[in-house]
Amino acid sequence: MTSTARPLLNRRLAEFGTTIFAEMSALAVATGSINLGQGFPDTDGPEEVREAAVRALRDGRGNQYPPGPGVPELRTAIAAHQRRRYGLSYDPDTEVLVTAGATEAIAAALLALLEPGDEVVALEPYYDSYAASIALAGGRRVPVTLRPHEGSFRLDLDELRAAVTDRTRLLLINTPHNPTGTVLTRAELAAIAELAVERDLLVVTDEVYEHLVFDDAEHLPLASFPGMRERTVTIGSAGKTFSFTGWKVGWVTAAPALVSAVRAAKQFLTYVSSGPFQYAVAEALALPESYYDDFRRSMRERRDILSAGLTAAGFEVFKPAGTYFVTTDIRPLGEKDGFAFCRALPERAGVVAIPNAVFYDDREAGAPFVRFAFCKREDVLREAAQRLRAM
């Protein structure tokens, strides 16, 4: 290779190395630890959905390139889901786009809607692909930090409003929120909607955990608020709801002009993906309400098992209102560096977790927080809790 003074990696990606998920999952394998780091279940989803994928494969549906916007059956099912659950009407032909998971939907939306120099206001801590996608689009991220308050992480609406400038193009909202488990309230979403309308902002909302809300929390799509349907790109995903994360089936619902813009970028990323799985997800979205009730109940029970175990082990626990992650504060354990703590945890306790600092621009603000995933079998969670208590 010819030597050159210029770095090989595009400077927009220079700050992003190997993701923390890859690092910690490799550490879990190397040490034989229980992996509560990366957010994937350790059991498959409904058998009838898996069989639907097998049937599609055998019937030759989706084995070749599917249509660019997604197979009609899935687009129709997505539109029906939004109408049935939220009263939102979308045209399957012009207002729904199937993507390679929510990650591609996020990347395609930001690449399509941003010009270099545009500012994106995002809730911090945020999923790591947000920062990378904003950087790839040449945008500038402006974090608004969710801060601990009375046992949960809360949004300061005054801080959000102050973050918007004349250079702001877009708000990037995630609710239910990964990693904190916060579910934005009706009042908070109404204030975000008013701000977007007042300042004429686009909004991208990541709602992949829409079916994982607990206790008294309620998921409300931002697109359902006054003035928001025409300016909001809503992102959903099958992976988290049906426990088939490897299928990578996500989607966008939005007004025709927004879908057209996102599709213009998406077609040069994967073009199309997950052919047979799209047919299976179409059937999954038609499952009865009892499936979603049982899914929430099961995950709530797992949340409570892990939360109790973490509390007994000495962590301060922020019990999540949504998602399948628990954020903890390690300072009661005499620790303050989440990176060091998580890298040592496999040897100390045989458990892997994720340092929340990777989700912050302000690493100091996130330093004492550590995230654990509870989308695992109950016996695995009990064993992990026992190991942590022994530590």
Beta strands, then each sheet from edge to edge (+ up, - down):
strand 1: 34-35
strand 2: 96-99
strand 3: 119-124
strand 4: 140-145
strand 5: 147-149
strand 6: 152-154
strand 7: 168-174
strand 8: 202-206
strand 9: 232-237
strand 10: 250-253
strand 11: 316-318
strand 12: 325-329
strand 13: 351-352
strand 14: 354-355
strand 15: 369-373
sheet 1: 1+ 13+
sheet 2: 2+ 10- 9+ 8+ 7+ 3+ 4+
sheet 3: 5+ 6-
sheet 4: 11+ 12- 15+ 14-
end
